[in-house]
Amino acid sequence: MKFRQIDLWVAVAVLASCLLYASAASAQGGAADLYKAKCAGCHGPDGSASTPAGKSLKIRDFHSPDVQKQTDAELSDTISAGKGAMPAYKGKLTDDQIKQLVGYIRTFAQK
């Protein structure tokens, strides 16, 4: 009888771990898709801003220390309010989507 209880708890723990992993992977995939749809046109798929629009507007590379040293709040404010030719996304994206984009921008520091 005790072995069945242990097996049940192991199964529950494995299922919970799988769900957490799938949720994290989905969030990262969602952020990548969101970035591709809203940002990559100017900032480039790799964040280098080497697109024609990025070059003409002199957009900073997301890999640069200038961008990466900004706080999450500063990056969120830029995405929300826009900057220069960049449109404001407040009201177009949810707060959670903006937070996902900030997290995605942070991944460029690692590349």
Secondary structure, DSSP 8 states (H G I E B T S, - for coil): -HHHHHHHHHHHHHHHHHHHHHHHHHHHHHHHHHHHHHTHHHH-TTSS--SHHHHHTT---TTSHHHHTS-HHHHHHHHHH-BTTB---BTTB-HHHHHHHHHHHHHGGG-
